[in-house]
């Protein structure tokens, strides 16, 4: 969502989804050893979660994102043009496979910073076995058995 004021970010924080609240509970307070920001403005958009030091954005997608694929692609492109890597997860991934999501985020934090074209598209995968996120039409679901140790 285009951003121009801190009031908008506060409103987004107050209207967080269950998945956003649960992920924030696990990211806040340097629990992963780094300081994440929630509803962080970057280049005219508000990232769900950002780790500016590692140039990492974590976005959570609900079912409404199935109808706004081009908008999400533009947001990811803007983040990438400004040097951020983008990880996208379905809300169901956070709600049903939190440890896998956190492991994927930790791997991204520890990987050397590089920004090849299409990173956001490759990162936008379901982290669990074929299940609700894959069946909901996610553009890049992992295949059965791929999990977090599978191809990225």
C-alpha atoms as a printed R data frame, in Angstrom:
    type eleno elety resid chain resno      x       y       z
1   ATOM     1    CA   UNK     A     1  0.000   0.000   0.000
2   ATOM     2    CA   UNK     A     2  1.516   3.370  -0.921
3   ATOM     3    CA   UNK     A     3  2.674   5.153   2.185
4   ATOM     4    CA   UNK     A     4  3.142   8.806   3.006
5   ATOM     5    CA   UNK     A     5  2.555   9.195   6.744
6   ATOM     6    CA   UNK     A     6  3.414   7.486   9.996
7   ATOM     7    CA   UNK     A     7 -0.305   7.607  10.872
8   ATOM     8    CA   UNK     A     8 -0.920   5.125   8.073
9   ATOM     9    CA   UNK     A     9  1.708   2.757   9.465
10  ATOM    10    CA   UNK     A    10  0.141   3.024  12.925
11  ATOM    11    CA   UNK     A    11 -3.280   2.216  11.458
12  ATOM    12    CA   UNK     A    12 -1.810  -0.824   9.682
13  ATOM    13    CA   UNK     A    13 -0.205  -2.017  12.924
14  ATOM    14    CA   UNK     A    14 -3.534  -1.666  14.728
15  ATOM    15    CA   UNK     A    15 -5.353  -3.614  11.978
16  ATOM    16    CA   UNK     A    16 -2.836  -6.487  11.795
17  ATOM    17    CA   UNK     A    17 -4.015  -9.915  10.697
18  ATOM    18    CA   UNK     A    18 -3.675 -12.940  12.991
19  ATOM    19    CA   UNK     A    19 -0.698 -14.099  10.940
20  ATOM    20    CA   UNK     A    20  1.007 -10.687  11.209
21  ATOM    21    CA   UNK     A    21  0.483 -10.594  14.984
22  ATOM    22    CA   UNK     A    22  1.811 -14.129  15.453
23  ATOM    23    CA   UNK     A    23  4.880 -13.551  13.290
24  ATOM    24    CA   UNK     A    24  5.597 -10.230  15.008
25  ATOM    25    CA   UNK     A    25  5.405 -12.006  18.375
26  ATOM    26    CA   UNK     A    26  8.295 -14.232  17.177
27  ATOM    27    CA   UNK     A    27 10.330 -11.468  15.467
28  ATOM    28    CA   UNK     A    28 10.103  -8.648  18.001
29  ATOM    29    CA   UNK     A    29 12.670  -7.894  20.659
30  ATOM    30    CA   UNK     A    30 15.638  -9.330  18.740
31  ATOM    31    CA   UNK     A    31 14.432 -12.905  19.306
32  ATOM    32    CA   UNK     A    32 16.250 -13.893  16.109
33  ATOM    33    CA   UNK     A    33 19.284 -11.825  17.108
34  ATOM    34    CA   UNK     A    34 18.357  -8.848  14.904
35  ATOM    35    CA   UNK     A    35 15.894  -5.967  15.144
36  ATOM    36    CA   UNK     A    36 12.950  -6.268  12.782
37  ATOM    37    CA   UNK     A    37 10.633  -3.348  12.108
38  ATOM    38    CA   UNK     A    38  6.900  -3.775  11.642
39  ATOM    39    CA   UNK     A    39  4.895  -1.827   9.012
40  ATOM    40    CA   UNK     A    40  8.092  -0.144   7.879
41  ATOM    41    CA   UNK     A    41  7.903   2.505   5.117
42  ATOM    42    CA   UNK     A    42 10.229   1.857   2.178
43  ATOM    43    CA   UNK     A    43 10.167   3.722  -1.132
44  ATOM    44    CA   UNK     A    44  6.527   4.805  -0.960
45  ATOM    45    CA   UNK     A    45  5.174   1.453   0.285
46  ATOM    46    CA   UNK     A    46  4.830  -0.116   3.724
47  ATOM    47    CA   UNK     A    47  6.582  -3.450   4.197
48  ATOM    48    CA   UNK     A    48  4.892  -5.853   6.610
49  ATOM    49    CA   UNK     A    49  8.263  -6.547   8.269
50  ATOM    50    CA   UNK     A    50 11.704  -5.204   7.451
51  ATOM    51    CA   UNK     A    51 15.245  -5.763   8.593
52  ATOM    52    CA   UNK     A    52 17.005  -2.686   7.199
53  ATOM    53    CA   UNK     A    53 20.511  -3.818   8.271
54  ATOM    54    CA   UNK     A    54 20.190  -6.970   6.139
55  ATOM    55    CA   UNK     A    55 18.115  -5.244   3.424
56  ATOM    56    CA   UNK     A    56 15.375  -7.847   3.917
57  ATOM    57    CA   UNK     A    57 11.593  -7.447   3.585
58  ATOM    58    CA   UNK     A    58  9.134 -10.113   4.771
59  ATOM    59    CA   UNK     A    59  5.635  -9.858   3.308
60  ATOM    60    CA   UNK     A    60  2.597 -11.896   4.357
61  ATOM    61    CA   UNK     A    61 -0.127 -12.594   1.817
62  ATOM    62    CA   UNK     A    62 -3.744 -13.438   2.509
63  ATOM    63    CA   UNK     A    63 -6.322 -14.574   0.009
64  ATOM    64    CA   UNK     A    64 -6.857 -11.000  -1.248
65  ATOM    65    CA   UNK     A    65 -3.368 -11.170  -2.772
66  ATOM    66    CA   UNK     A    66 -4.611 -13.670  -5.355
67  ATOM    67    CA   UNK     A    67 -6.460 -10.751  -6.975
68  ATOM    68    CA   UNK     A    68 -3.574  -8.281  -6.757
69  ATOM    69    CA   UNK     A    69 -0.625 -10.192  -8.197
70  ATOM    70    CA   UNK     A    70  0.549  -7.305 -10.398
71  ATOM    71    CA   UNK     A    71  0.365  -4.852  -7.469
72  ATOM    72    CA   UNK     A    72  2.435  -7.205  -5.274
73  ATOM    73    CA   UNK     A    73  4.940  -7.674  -8.099
74  ATOM    74    CA   UNK     A    74  5.335  -3.890  -8.394
75  ATOM    75    CA   UNK     A    75  5.829  -3.562  -4.611
76  ATOM    76    CA   UNK     A    76  8.473  -6.289  -4.689
77  ATOM    77    CA   UNK     A    77 10.168  -4.644  -7.660
78  ATOM    78    CA   UNK     A    78 10.293  -1.294  -5.826
79  ATOM    79    CA   UNK     A    79 11.769  -2.939  -2.752
80  ATOM    80    CA   UNK     A    80 14.348  -4.772  -4.890
81  ATOM    81    CA   UNK     A    81 15.318  -1.669  -6.863
82  ATOM    82    CA   UNK     A    82 16.117  -0.106  -3.494
83  ATOM    83    CA   UNK     A    83 18.365  -3.023  -2.530
84  ATOM    84    CA   UNK     A    84 15.957  -5.143  -0.482
85  ATOM    85    CA   UNK     A    85 15.459  -8.878  -0.819
86  ATOM    86    CA   UNK     A    86 11.818  -9.908  -0.523
87  ATOM    87    CA   UNK     A    87 10.421 -13.046   1.111
88  ATOM    88    CA   UNK     A    88  6.692 -13.659   0.741
89  ATOM    89    CA   UNK     A    89  4.673 -16.178   2.726
90  ATOM    90    CA   UNK     A    90  1.003 -17.043   2.745
91  ATOM    91    CA   UNK     A    91 -0.758 -16.313   6.037
92  ATOM    92    CA   UNK     A    92 -1.412 -20.065   6.318
93  ATOM    93    CA   UNK     A    93  2.339 -20.708   6.253
94  ATOM    94    CA   UNK     A    94  2.749 -18.527   9.342
95  ATOM    95    CA   UNK     A    95 -0.285 -19.954  11.119
96  ATOM    96    CA   UNK     A    96  0.423 -23.621  10.347
97  ATOM    97    CA   UNK     A    97  4.199 -23.840   9.810
98  ATOM    98    CA   UNK     A    98  5.734 -21.054  11.894
99  ATOM    99    CA   UNK     A    99  9.032 -22.844  12.561
100 ATOM   100    CA   UNK     A   100  9.583 -23.398   8.824
101 ATOM   101    CA   UNK     A   101  8.883 -19.720   8.137
102 ATOM   102    CA   UNK     A   102 11.311 -18.629  10.856
103 ATOM   103    CA   UNK     A   103 13.976 -20.996   9.550
104 ATOM   104    CA   UNK     A   104 13.577 -19.563   6.058
105 ATOM   105    CA   UNK     A   105 13.873 -16.015   7.428
106 ATOM   106    CA   UNK     A   106 16.997 -16.960   9.406
107 ATOM   107    CA   UNK     A   107 18.575 -18.424   6.276
108 ATOM   108    CA   UNK     A   108 17.870 -15.191   4.404
109 ATOM   109    CA   UNK     A   109 19.444 -13.144   7.208
110 ATOM   110    CA   UNK     A   110 22.617 -15.210   7.173
111 ATOM   111    CA   UNK     A   111 22.977 -15.420   3.374
112 ATOM   112    CA   UNK     A   112 25.285 -12.888   1.764
113 ATOM   113    CA   UNK     A   113 23.420  -9.909   0.392
114 ATOM   114    CA   UNK     A   114 22.811 -10.266  -3.301
115 ATOM   115    CA   UNK     A   115 19.857  -9.268  -5.385
116 ATOM   116    CA   UNK     A   116 19.519 -11.327  -8.573
117 ATOM   117    CA   UNK     A   117 16.548 -10.609 -10.840
118 ATOM   118    CA   UNK     A   118 13.461 -12.584  -9.912
119 ATOM   119    CA   UNK     A   119 14.455 -13.235  -6.284
120 ATOM   120    CA   UNK     A   120 11.032 -12.163  -5.031
121 ATOM   121    CA   UNK     A   121  9.323 -14.594  -7.394
122 ATOM   122    CA   UNK     A   122 11.509 -17.515  -6.252
123 ATOM   123    CA   UNK     A   123 11.064 -16.611  -2.577
124 ATOM   124    CA   UNK     A   124  7.291 -16.423  -2.955
125 ATOM   125    CA   UNK     A   125  6.727 -20.110  -2.236
126 ATOM   126    CA   UNK     A   126  4.848 -22.067   0.320
127 ATOM   127    CA   UNK     A   127  7.280 -23.395   2.900
128 ATOM   128    CA   UNK     A   128  5.340 -26.509   3.816
129 ATOM   129    CA   UNK     A   129  4.358 -29.627   1.956
130 ATOM   130    CA   UNK     A   130  1.641 -29.340  -0.653
131 ATOM   131    CA   UNK     A   131 -1.359 -28.248   1.368
132 ATOM   132    CA   UNK     A   132 -3.753 -25.368   1.819
133 ATOM   133    CA   UNK     A   133 -1.401 -22.672   0.527
134 ATOM   134    CA   UNK     A   134 -0.477 -24.687  -2.544
135 ATOM   135    CA   UNK     A   135 -4.073 -25.616  -3.247
136 ATOM   136    CA   UNK     A   136 -5.160 -21.987  -2.806
137 ATOM   137    CA   UNK     A   137 -3.302 -21.147  -5.997
138 ATOM   138    CA   UNK     A   138 -0.049 -19.688  -4.708
139 ATOM   139    CA   UNK     A   139  2.088 -18.823  -7.755
140 ATOM   140    CA   UNK     A   140  5.106 -20.885  -6.644
141 ATOM   141    CA   UNK     A   141  4.160 -23.602  -4.137
142 ATOM   142    CA   UNK     A   142  6.829 -26.042  -3.068
143 ATOM   143    CA   UNK     A   143  6.325 -29.599  -4.190
144 ATOM   144    CA   UNK     A   144  5.700 -32.370  -1.692
145 ATOM   145    CA   UNK     A   145  8.857 -33.087   0.300
146 ATOM   146    CA   UNK     A   146 10.679 -29.840  -0.557
147 ATOM   147    CA   UNK     A   147 10.285 -28.102   2.821
148 ATOM   148    CA   UNK     A   148 12.773 -25.477   3.992
149 ATOM   149    CA   UNK     A   149 15.816 -27.533   3.081
150 ATOM   150    CA   UNK     A   150 14.641 -27.884  -0.518
151 ATOM   151    CA   UNK     A   151 15.428 -25.632  -3.462
152 ATOM   152    CA   UNK     A   152 14.994 -21.878  -2.980
